[in-house]
Amino acid sequence: MPQPLYNPLILIPARRASTRLPDKPLAMIGDAPMIVQVWRRAVEAEAGRVVVACDDAEIFRAIEAAGGEAVMTRPDHPSGSDRIWEALVQIDPQGAHDIIINMQGDLPTLAPDLLQALLPPFAQSAVDMTTLAALIDDERDKTNPSVVKPVIHFTSEHQGRALYFTRATAPHGDGPLYHHIGIYAYRRAALERFVCATPSPLELREKLEQLRALELGMRIEVCVVKTNPLGVDTPEDLEKARKLLCTG
């Protein structure tokens, strides 16, 4: 049976304000601002058109100077999902792009093949969204509430349906635990439904946006990958990213 043909779009939400790391998207890593490094990783993935959805003219100019595509969005969006929806409506009002990848703007060392891993599960018509996870190999992360754990019903060795996401240590008992990687791909209709819905009770309780999708009855497929990309949230993370890109 032939695989369905998709027309994916990678959207990178970039918000200049950051409490822990001021002007984070414009922090220099090697020869370019972080947001340009993230854009480069997305382009290297060869998973579709790449657009940065930003709220700041300097970020916009940095992407255009690098040869990329950017779109200005409102500064007051409550989440990256809302920002990418505004960008999508602006740049693709006719609905040409059917799969939308939401790539965080603070992943300058992301392995490009991780974006490709999001696409194959959409061959199943029941799948609304996909995301990634990696095996937790640090015991401290198993009880760390900042490390989100997906509870997965595995249908193959490296893929399964998300039953829940939590900051708690779950599932209980013997067996592996997984670290959720906050990169998502949506069917276009699923993204629209998601951003039009109000925050759900479990989403508000756990402070995890993806629980809104589960409470709406959406199917999220989780792909287990070998690497957990470095997210840059602090000055220490920024130094790690600089070292990794300079030596990588």
C-alpha atoms as an extended CHARMM CRD file, in Angstrom:
* protein
*
       248  EXT
         1         1  MET       CA              0.0000000000        0.0000000000        0.0000000000  PROA      1               0.0000000000
         2         2  PRO       CA              1.5710000000        3.3230000000       -1.0020000000  PROA      2               0.0000000000
         3         3  GLN       CA              2.4150000000        5.8110000000        1.7220000000  PROA      3               0.0000000000
         4         4  PRO       CA              0.2480000000        8.9530000000        1.7550000000  PROA      4               0.0000000000
         5         5  LEU       CA              1.8720000000       12.1160000000        0.4970000000  PROA      5               0.0000000000
         6         6  TYR       CA              2.1250000000       15.0050000000        2.9200000000  PROA      6               0.0000000000
         7         7  ASN       CA              3.0550000000       18.6480000000        2.5800000000  PROA      7               0.0000000000
         8         8  PRO       CA              4.5770000000       19.4070000000        5.9880000000  PROA      8               0.0000000000
         9         9  LEU       CA              5.3530000000       22.8530000000        7.3190000000  PROA      9               0.0000000000
        10        10  ILE       CA              7.8310000000       23.4400000000       10.1480000000  PROA      10              0.0000000000
        11        11  LEU       CA              6.9040000000       26.4500000000       12.2510000000  PROA      11              0.0000000000
        12        12  ILE       CA              9.3150000000       27.7410000000       14.9060000000  PROA      12              0.0000000000
        13        13  PRO       CA              7.6800000000       30.0400000000       17.4760000000  PROA      13              0.0000000000
        14        14  ALA       CA             10.1500000000       32.6470000000       18.7500000000  PROA      14              0.0000000000
        15        15  ARG       CA              9.2780000000       34.9890000000       21.5940000000  PROA      15              0.0000000000
        16        16  ARG       CA             11.9010000000       37.5230000000       22.6210000000  PROA      16              0.0000000000
        17        17  ALA       CA             10.8510000000       37.8470000000       26.2760000000  PROA      17              0.0000000000
        18        18  SER       CA             12.4590000000       35.3030000000       28.6100000000  PROA      18              0.0000000000
        19        19  THR       CA             12.7080000000       35.5190000000       32.3890000000  PROA      19              0.0000000000
        20        20  ARG       CA             15.6810000000       33.2340000000       32.9120000000  PROA      20              0.0000000000
        21        21  LEU       CA             17.6210000000       34.1540000000       29.7810000000  PROA      21              0.0000000000
        22        22  PRO       CA             16.8570000000       37.6660000000       28.4550000000  PROA      22              0.0000000000
        23        23  ASP       CA             16.8190000000       38.0280000000       24.6540000000  PROA      23              0.0000000000
        24        24  LYS       CA             17.2450000000       34.2650000000       24.3540000000  PROA      24              0.0000000000
        25        25  PRO       CA             16.5110000000       33.9280000000       20.5930000000  PROA      25              0.0000000000
        26        26  LEU       CA             19.2240000000       36.4800000000       19.7950000000  PROA      26              0.0000000000
        27        27  ALA       CA             21.9270000000       35.0000000000       22.0450000000  PROA      27              0.0000000000
        28        28  MET       CA             24.9710000000       34.2450000000       19.8950000000  PROA      28              0.0000000000
        29        29  ILE       CA             25.9900000000       30.6130000000       19.4110000000  PROA      29              0.0000000000
        30        30  GLY       CA             29.0030000000       30.3140000000       17.1640000000  PROA      30              0.0000000000
        31        31  ASP       CA             28.5070000000       32.5180000000       14.1230000000  PROA      31              0.0000000000
        32        32  ALA       CA             24.7780000000       33.1650000000       14.4980000000  PROA      32              0.0000000000
        33        33  PRO       CA             21.9610000000       33.9790000000       16.9380000000  PROA      33              0.0000000000
        34        34  MET       CA             20.3100000000       30.9640000000       18.5280000000  PROA      34              0.0000000000
        35        35  ILE       CA             17.1250000000       31.3330000000       16.4850000000  PROA      35              0.0000000000
        36        36  VAL       CA             19.2010000000       31.1300000000       13.2880000000  PROA      36              0.0000000000
        37        37  GLN       CA             20.9140000000       27.9780000000       14.5570000000  PROA      37              0.0000000000
        38        38  VAL       CA             17.4900000000       26.4670000000       15.2650000000  PROA      38              0.0000000000
        39        39  TRP       CA             16.2910000000       27.4690000000       11.7880000000  PROA      39              0.0000000000
        40        40  ARG       CA             19.3730000000       25.7840000000       10.2980000000  PROA      40              0.0000000000
        41        41  ARG       CA             18.6070000000       22.5150000000       12.1210000000  PROA      41              0.0000000000
        42        42  ALA       CA             15.0490000000       22.6150000000       10.7950000000  PROA      42              0.0000000000
        43        43  VAL       CA             16.2380000000       23.2080000000        7.2280000000  PROA      43              0.0000000000
        44        44  GLU       CA             18.7630000000       20.3570000000        7.5590000000  PROA      44              0.0000000000
        45        45  ALA       CA             15.9080000000       18.0040000000        8.4780000000  PROA      45              0.0000000000
        46        46  GLU       CA             14.4890000000       18.3310000000        4.9290000000  PROA      46              0.0000000000
        47        47  ALA       CA             11.0330000000       17.7000000000        6.3840000000  PROA      47              0.0000000000
        48        48  GLY       CA              9.2650000000       20.6220000000        4.7470000000  PROA      48              0.0000000000
        49        49  ARG       CA              9.0860000000       24.3800000000        4.4000000000  PROA      49              0.0000000000
        50        50  VAL       CA             10.4850000000       26.2170000000        7.4560000000  PROA      50              0.0000000000
        51        51  VAL       CA              9.0800000000       29.4830000000        8.8280000000  PROA      51              0.0000000000
        52        52  VAL       CA              9.9330000000       31.3260000000       12.0510000000  PROA      52              0.0000000000
        53        53  ALA       CA              6.8800000000       32.8270000000       13.7770000000  PROA      53              0.0000000000
        54        54  CYS       CA              8.2590000000       35.7190000000       15.8070000000  PROA      54              0.0000000000
        55        55  ASP       CA              7.0860000000       38.7140000000       17.8170000000  PROA      55              0.0000000000
        56        56  ASP       CA             10.1230000000       40.9450000000       17.3590000000  PROA      56              0.0000000000
        57        57  ALA       CA             11.5600000000       42.8400000000       14.3970000000  PROA      57              0.0000000000
        58        58  GLU       CA             15.1580000000       41.9890000000       15.2860000000  PROA      58              0.0000000000
        59        59  ILE       CA             14.4130000000       38.2650000000       15.2430000000  PROA      59              0.0000000000
        60        60  PHE       CA             12.6140000000       38.7370000000       11.9240000000  PROA      60              0.0000000000
        61        61  ARG       CA             15.6220000000       40.5310000000       10.4340000000  PROA      61              0.0000000000
        62        62  ALA       CA             18.0650000000       37.8900000000       11.7260000000  PROA      62              0.0000000000
        63        63  ILE       CA             16.1660000000       35.1050000000        9.9540000000  PROA      63              0.0000000000
        64        64  GLU       CA             15.8050000000       37.0640000000        6.7290000000  PROA      64              0.0000000000
        65        65  ALA       CA             19.5240000000       37.9410000000        6.7860000000  PROA      65              0.0000000000
        66        66  ALA       CA             20.2920000000       34.2160000000        7.0390000000  PROA      66              0.0000000000
        67        67  GLY       CA             18.1550000000       33.5480000000        3.9650000000  PROA      67              0.0000000000
        68        68  GLY       CA             15.1870000000       32.1900000000        5.8860000000  PROA      68              0.0000000000
        69        69  GLU       CA             11.4780000000       32.9520000000        6.0230000000  PROA      69              0.0000000000
        70        70  ALA       CA              9.8470000000       34.6560000000        8.9990000000  PROA      70              0.0000000000
        71        71  VAL       CA              6.4330000000       36.0650000000        9.8330000000  PROA      71              0.0000000000
        72        72  MET       CA              5.4720000000       38.5690000000       12.5090000000  PROA      72              0.0000000000
        73        73  THR       CA              2.8500000000       37.5240000000       15.0650000000  PROA      73              0.0000000000
        74        74  ARG       CA              1.1990000000       39.1810000000       18.0490000000  PROA      74              0.0000000000
        75        75  PRO       CA              3.3190000000       39.5190000000       21.1940000000  PROA      75              0.0000000000
        76        76  ASP       CA              0.5750000000       38.4270000000       23.5860000000  PROA      76              0.0000000000
        77        77  HSD       CA              0.0600000000       34.7680000000       22.6480000000  PROA      77              0.0000000000
        78        78  PRO       CA             -0.2170000000       32.4990000000       25.7120000000  PROA      78              0.0000000000
        79        79  SER       CA              1.6180000000       29.6140000000       24.0330000000  PROA      79              0.0000000000
        80        80  GLY       CA              3.7220000000       28.5960000000       21.0730000000  PROA      80              0.0000000000
        81        81  SER       CA              0.7660000000       26.6530000000       19.6650000000  PROA      81              0.0000000000
        82        82  ASP       CA             -1.3150000000       29.8180000000       19.4740000000  PROA      82              0.0000000000
        83        83  ARG       CA              1.5750000000       31.6540000000       17.8300000000  PROA      83              0.0000000000
        84        84  ILE       CA              2.0790000000       29.0340000000       15.1270000000  PROA      84              0.0000000000
        85        85  TRP       CA             -1.6580000000       28.9830000000       14.3750000000  PROA      85              0.0000000000
        86        86  GLU       CA             -1.6490000000       32.7400000000       13.7310000000  PROA      86              0.0000000000
        87        87  ALA       CA              1.4120000000       32.2980000000       11.5070000000  PROA      87              0.0000000000
        88        88  LEU       CA             -0.1790000000       29.4030000000        9.6350000000  PROA      88              0.0000000000
        89        89  VAL       CA             -3.3300000000       31.3620000000        8.8530000000  PROA      89              0.0000000000
        90        90  GLN       CA             -1.1790000000       34.2370000000        7.5630000000  PROA      90              0.0000000000
        91        91  ILE       CA              1.1590000000       32.2840000000        5.3230000000  PROA      91              0.0000000000
        92        92  ASP       CA             -1.0830000000       29.4400000000        4.1760000000  PROA      92              0.0000000000
        93        93  PRO       CA             -4.7080000000       30.6150000000        4.1130000000  PROA      93              0.0000000000
        94        94  GLN       CA             -5.5670000000       28.1170000000        1.3730000000  PROA      94              0.0000000000
        95        95  GLY       CA             -4.5750000000       25.0980000000        3.5080000000  PROA      95              0.0000000000
        96        96  ALA       CA             -1.8340000000       23.7060000000        1.2790000000  PROA      96              0.0000000000
        97        97  HSD       CA              0.1210000000       22.3930000000        4.2770000000  PROA      97              0.0000000000
        98        98  ASP       CA             -1.6000000000       19.4290000000        5.9190000000  PROA      98              0.0000000000
        99        99  ILE       CA              0.9590000000       18.5020000000        8.5980000000  PROA      99              0.0000000000
       100       100  ILE       CA              2.2630000000       21.2370000000       10.9020000000  PROA      100             0.0000000000
       101       101  ILE       CA              5.4210000000       20.6850000000       12.9570000000  PROA      101             0.0000000000
       102       102  ASN       CA              5.8400000000       22.8810000000       16.0210000000  PROA      102             0.0000000000
       103       103  MET       CA              9.5830000000       23.0380000000       16.6970000000  PROA      103             0.0000000000
       104       104  GLN       CA             10.7130000000       24.8830000000       19.8090000000  PROA      104             0.0000000000
       105       105  GLY       CA             12.9230000000       27.9040000000       19.2150000000  PROA      105             0.0000000000
       106       106  ASP       CA             15.4430000000       26.9330000000       21.8920000000  PROA      106             0.0000000000
       107       107  LEU       CA             16.8240000000       23.6910000000       20.4060000000  PROA      107             0.0000000000
       108       108  PRO       CA             19.9590000000       24.8160000000       18.5470000000  PROA      108             0.0000000000
       109       109  THR       CA             21.6710000000       21.4100000000       18.7460000000  PROA      109             0.0000000000
       110       110  LEU       CA             18.6790000000       19.3230000000       17.6410000000  PROA      110             0.0000000000
       111       111  ALA       CA             19.5250000000       16.2840000000       15.5230000000  PROA      111             0.0000000000
       112       112  PRO       CA             17.6360000000       16.9590000000       12.2630000000  PROA      112             0.0000000000
       113       113  ASP       CA             16.4100000000       13.3590000000       11.9540000000  PROA      113             0.0000000000
       114       114  LEU       CA             14.1790000000       13.8860000000       14.9960000000  PROA      114             0.0000000000
       115       115  LEU       CA             11.8300000000       16.0260000000       12.9020000000  PROA      115             0.0000000000
       116       116  GLN       CA             11.6130000000       13.3050000000       10.2670000000  PROA      116             0.0000000000
       117       117  ALA       CA             10.6230000000       10.8180000000       12.9980000000  PROA      117             0.0000000000
       118       118  LEU       CA              7.3900000000       12.7360000000       13.5860000000  PROA      118             0.0000000000
       119       119  LEU       CA              5.9310000000       12.0100000000       10.1400000000  PROA      119             0.0000000000
       120       120  PRO       CA              5.5140000000        8.2140000000        9.5870000000  PROA      120             0.0000000000
       121       121  PRO       CA              2.7660000000        7.6890000000       12.2070000000  PROA      121             0.0000000000
       122       122  PHE       CA              0.4070000000        9.8890000000       10.1710000000  PROA      122             0.0000000000
       123       123  ALA       CA              0.0200000000        6.9330000000        7.8010000000  PROA      123             0.0000000000
       124       124  GLN       CA             -2.5480000000        5.8440000000       10.4080000000  PROA      124             0.0000000000
       125       125  SER       CA             -5.6630000000        7.9030000000        9.7960000000  PROA      125             0.0000000000
       126       126  ALA       CA             -6.6080000000        7.8550000000       13.4930000000  PROA      126             0.0000000000
       127       127  VAL       CA             -3.4700000000        9.7660000000       14.5290000000  PROA      127             0.0000000000
       128       128  ASP       CA             -4.1050000000       13.4510000000       15.2270000000  PROA      128             0.0000000000
       129       129  MET       CA             -0.7060000000       14.4350000000       16.6090000000  PROA      129             0.0000000000
       130       130  THR       CA              2.7830000000       13.0210000000       17.0610000000  PROA      130             0.0000000000
       131       131  THR       CA              5.5340000000       13.7950000000       19.5230000000  PROA      131             0.0000000000
       132       132  LEU       CA              8.8430000000       12.3720000000       20.7580000000  PROA      132             0.0000000000
       133       133  ALA       CA             10.3120000000       10.7950000000       23.8800000000  PROA      133             0.0000000000
       134       134  ALA       CA             13.6530000000        9.3530000000       24.9710000000  PROA      134             0.0000000000
       135       135  LEU       CA             14.5270000000        6.7640000000       27.5820000000  PROA      135             0.0000000000
       136       136  ILE       CA             15.3940000000        8.2460000000       30.9790000000  PROA      136             0.0000000000
       137       137  ASP       CA             18.8680000000        7.0480000000       31.9780000000  PROA      137             0.0000000000
       138       138  ASP       CA             19.4840000000        9.4020000000       34.8950000000  PROA      138             0.0000000000
       139       139  GLU       CA             17.8190000000        8.2290000000       38.1090000000  PROA      139             0.0000000000
       140       140  ARG       CA             17.3530000000       11.8120000000       39.2780000000  PROA      140             0.0000000000
       141       141  ASP       CA             15.1800000000       12.6010000000       36.2640000000  PROA      141             0.0000000000
       142       142  LYS       CA             12.6750000000        9.9040000000       37.2450000000  PROA      142             0.0000000000
       143       143  THR       CA             11.4950000000       11.9830000000       40.2030000000  PROA      143             0.0000000000
       144       144  ASN       CA             12.2050000000       15.4520000000       38.7810000000  PROA      144             0.0000000000
       145       145  PRO       CA              8.8980000000       17.2690000000       38.1320000000  PROA      145             0.0000000000
       146       146  SER       CA             10.5110000000       19.3850000000       35.4040000000  PROA      146             0.0000000000
       147       147  VAL       CA             11.0430000000       16.1650000000       33.4070000000  PROA      147             0.0000000000
       148       148  VAL       CA              7.6760000000       15.3020000000       31.8590000000  PROA      148             0.0000000000
       149       149  LYS       CA              6.9460000000       11.5870000000       31.5130000000  PROA      149             0.0000000000
       150       150  PRO       CA              4.6180000000       10.1720000000       28.8730000000  PROA      150             0.0000000000
       151       151  VAL       CA              2.6610000000        7.0320000000       29.7430000000  PROA      151             0.0000000000
       152       152  ILE       CA              2.6730000000        5.0690000000       26.5030000000  PROA      152             0.0000000000
       153       153  HSD       CA              0.7110000000        2.0950000000       25.1910000000  PROA      153             0.0000000000
       154       154  PHE       CA              3.3620000000        0.6140000000       22.8950000000  PROA      154             0.0000000000
       155       155  THR       CA              2.2180000000       -0.9140000000       19.6200000000  PROA      155             0.0000000000
       156       156  SER       CA              5.7740000000       -1.4870000000       18.3800000000  PROA      156             0.0000000000
       157       157  GLU       CA              9.2420000000       -1.3510000000       19.9120000000  PROA      157             0.0000000000
       158       158  HSD       CA              9.6920000000        2.3860000000       19.4120000000  PROA      158             0.0000000000
       159       159  GLN       CA              6.1850000000        3.7650000000       18.9810000000  PROA      159             0.0000000000
       160       160  GLY       CA              2.8890000000        3.8860000000       20.8030000000  PROA      160             0.0000000000
       161       161  ARG       CA             -0.2030000000        5.8410000000       21.7790000000  PROA      161             0.0000000000
       162       162  ALA       CA              0.0520000000        8.3850000000       24.5690000000  PROA      162             0.0000000000
       163       163  LEU       CA             -2.2770000000        7.5710000000       27.4460000000  PROA      163             0.0000000000
       164       164  TYR       CA             -1.1520000000       10.4520000000       29.6530000000  PROA      164             0.0000000000
       165       165  PHE       CA              1.6340000000       12.9470000000       30.3390000000  PROA      165             0.0000000000
       166       166  THR       CA              2.6670000000       13.8240000000       33.8880000000  PROA      166             0.0000000000
       167       167  ARG       CA              5.2970000000       15.5020000000       36.0300000000  PROA      167             0.0000000000
       168       168  ALA       CA              4.9870000000       12.6510000000       38.5020000000  PROA      168             0.0000000000
       169       169  THR       CA              6.9780000000        9.4240000000       38.3360000000  PROA      169             0.0000000000
       170       170  ALA       CA              4.8350000000        7.2710000000       36.0760000000  PROA      170             0.0000000000
       171       171  PRO       CA              3.9620000000        4.6030000000       35.3560000000  PROA      171             0.0000000000
       172       172  HSD       CA              4.5510000000        3.0980000000       38.8060000000  PROA      172             0.0000000000
       173       173  GLY       CA              6.4670000000       -0.1540000000       39.1990000000  PROA      173             0.0000000000
       174       174  ASP       CA              9.3560000000       -1.8180000000       37.4360000000  PROA      174             0.0000000000
       175       175  GLY       CA             10.1620000000       -0.8710000000       33.8740000000  PROA      175             0.0000000000
       176       176  PRO       CA             11.5380000000        1.9640000000       31.7800000000  PROA      176             0.0000000000
       177       177  LEU       CA             10.4660000000        5.5900000000       32.0900000000  PROA      177             0.0000000000
       178       178  TYR       CA             10.5720000000        8.1070000000       29.2620000000  PROA      178             0.0000000000
       179       179  HSD       CA             11.3980000000       11.8040000000       29.0050000000  PROA      179             0.0000000000
       180       180  HSD       CA              8.9510000000       13.7060000000       26.8260000000  PROA      180             0.0000000000
       181       181  ILE       CA             10.5270000000       15.9050000000       24.1390000000  PROA      181             0.0000000000
       182       182  GLY       CA              8.2460000000       18.8620000000       23.5000000000  PROA      182             0.0000000000
       183       183  ILE       CA              8.1970000000       18.8570000000       19.7150000000  PROA      183             0.0000000000
       184       184  TYR       CA              4.8390000000       18.1650000000       18.0560000000  PROA      184             0.0000000000
       185       185  ALA       CA              3.3810000000       17.5270000000       14.6410000000  PROA      185             0.0000000000
       186       186  TYR       CA             -0.3390000000       18.0610000000       14.0460000000  PROA      186             0.0000000000
       187       187  ARG       CA             -2.7960000000       17.3770000000       11.3330000000  PROA      187             0.0000000000
       188       188  ARG       CA             -3.9600000000       20.8450000000       10.3700000000  PROA      188             0.0000000000
       189       189  ALA       CA             -7.5260000000       20.2120000000       11.5530000000  PROA      189             0.0000000000
       190       190  ALA       CA             -6.2430000000       18.9120000000       14.8950000000  PROA      190             0.0000000000
       191       191  LEU       CA             -4.1530000000       22.0400000000       15.4520000000  PROA      191             0.0000000000
       192       192  GLU       CA             -7.1450000000       24.2570000000       14.7200000000  PROA      192             0.0000000000
       193       193  ARG       CA             -9.3240000000       22.2840000000       17.1090000000  PROA      193             0.0000000000
       194       194  PHE       CA             -6.6270000000       22.4090000000       19.7640000000  PROA      194             0.0000000000
       195       195  VAL       CA             -6.0490000000       26.1780000000       19.7020000000  PROA      195             0.0000000000
       196       196  CYS       CA             -9.7870000000       26.9160000000       19.5810000000  PROA      196             0.0000000000
       197       197  ALA       CA            -10.4470000000       24.8740000000       22.7350000000  PROA      197             0.0000000000
       198       198  THR       CA            -10.1430000000       26.3590000000       26.1970000000  PROA      198             0.0000000000
       199       199  PRO       CA             -7.4250000000       25.0600000000       28.5540000000  PROA      199             0.0000000000
       200       200  SER       CA             -8.5890000000       21.8120000000       30.1320000000  PROA      200             0.0000000000
       201       201  PRO       CA             -8.6890000000       20.8860000000       33.8400000000  PROA      201             0.0000000000
       202       202  LEU       CA             -5.7640000000       18.4440000000       33.6880000000  PROA      202             0.0000000000
       203       203  GLU       CA             -3.7700000000       20.8500000000       31.5320000000  PROA      203             0.0000000000
       204       204  LEU       CA             -4.1790000000       23.5390000000       34.1780000000  PROA      204             0.0000000000
       205       205  ARG       CA             -3.4170000000       21.1550000000       37.0330000000  PROA      205             0.0000000000
       206       206  GLU       CA             -0.2320000000       19.6550000000       35.5640000000  PROA      206             0.0000000000
       207       207  LYS       CA              0.6740000000       22.7610000000       33.5440000000  PROA      207             0.0000000000
       208       208  LEU       CA              1.0580000000       20.5770000000       30.4610000000  PROA      208             0.0000000000
       209       209  GLU       CA             -0.5710000000       21.8810000000       27.2910000000  PROA      209             0.0000000000
       210       210  GLN       CA             -0.6820000000       18.4900000000       25.5590000000  PROA      210             0.0000000000
       211       211  LEU       CA             -3.2130000000       17.2140000000       28.1140000000  PROA      211             0.0000000000
       212       212  ARG       CA             -5.7820000000       19.4700000000       26.4450000000  PROA      212             0.0000000000
       213       213  ALA       CA             -5.4730000000       17.3420000000       23.3260000000  PROA      213             0.0000000000
       214       214  LEU       CA             -5.9560000000       14.1150000000       25.2860000000  PROA      214             0.0000000000
       215       215  GLU       CA             -8.9710000000       15.5290000000       27.0920000000  PROA      215             0.0000000000
       216       216  LEU       CA            -10.4190000000       16.4660000000       23.6960000000  PROA      216             0.0000000000
       217       217  GLY       CA            -10.0970000000       12.7970000000       22.7110000000  PROA      217             0.0000000000
       218       218  MET       CA             -7.2310000000       13.2980000000       20.2780000000  PROA      218             0.0000000000
       219       219  ARG       CA             -4.8020000000       10.4910000000       19.5770000000  PROA      219             0.0000000000
       220       220  ILE       CA             -1.1720000000       11.4200000000       20.1620000000  PROA      220             0.0000000000
       221       221  GLU       CA              1.4090000000        8.9790000000       18.8590000000  PROA      221             0.0000000000
       222       222  VAL       CA              4.7620000000        8.9630000000       20.6690000000  PROA      222             0.0000000000
       223       223  CYS       CA              7.9490000000        8.0170000000       18.8140000000  PROA      223             0.0000000000
       224       224  VAL       CA             10.8580000000        6.9520000000       21.0120000000  PROA      224             0.0000000000
       225       225  VAL       CA             14.1970000000        8.3090000000       19.7880000000  PROA      225             0.0000000000
       226       226  LYS       CA             17.7400000000        7.7850000000       21.0060000000  PROA      226             0.0000000000
       227       227  THR       CA             18.7110000000       11.3660000000       21.8440000000  PROA      227             0.0000000000
       228       228  ASN       CA             17.1600000000       14.0190000000       24.0530000000  PROA      228             0.0000000000
       229       229  PRO       CA             18.0270000000       17.4460000000       22.5910000000  PROA      229             0.0000000000
       230       230  LEU       CA             19.3910000000       20.2060000000       24.7850000000  PROA      230             0.0000000000
       231       231  GLY       CA             16.8240000000       22.9130000000       25.4610000000  PROA      231             0.0000000000
       232       232  VAL       CA             18.3840000000       26.2870000000       26.2290000000  PROA      232             0.0000000000
       233       233  ASP       CA             16.6440000000       27.9000000000       29.2070000000  PROA      233             0.0000000000
       234       234  THR       CA             19.5050000000       29.2280000000       31.3550000000  PROA      234             0.0000000000
       235       235  PRO       CA             22.9550000000       30.8100000000       30.8810000000  PROA      235             0.0000000000
       236       236  GLU       CA             24.4410000000       27.4010000000       31.7530000000  PROA      236             0.0000000000
       237       237  ASP       CA             22.4370000000       25.7330000000       28.9830000000  PROA      237             0.0000000000
       238       238  LEU       CA             23.6190000000       28.4140000000       26.5690000000  PROA      238             0.0000000000
       239       239  GLU       CA             27.2630000000       27.6540000000       27.3660000000  PROA      239             0.0000000000
       240       240  LYS       CA             26.6170000000       23.9300000000       26.8320000000  PROA      240             0.0000000000
       241       241  ALA       CA             25.0570000000       24.6550000000       23.4360000000  PROA      241             0.0000000000
       242       242  ARG       CA             28.0130000000       26.8060000000       22.4500000000  PROA      242             0.0000000000
       243       243  LYS       CA             30.4410000000       24.0260000000       23.3280000000  PROA      243             0.0000000000
       244       244  LEU       CA             28.4070000000       21.3920000000       21.5220000000  PROA      244             0.0000000000
       245       245  LEU       CA             28.1550000000       23.3760000000       18.2970000000  PROA      245             0.0000000000
       246       246  CYS       CA             31.7780000000       24.4880000000       18.4070000000  PROA      246             0.0000000000
       247       247  THR       CA             33.0350000000       20.9170000000       18.8850000000  PROA      247             0.0000000000
       248       248  GLY       CA             30.3260000000       19.1160000000       16.9290000000  PROA      248             0.0000000000
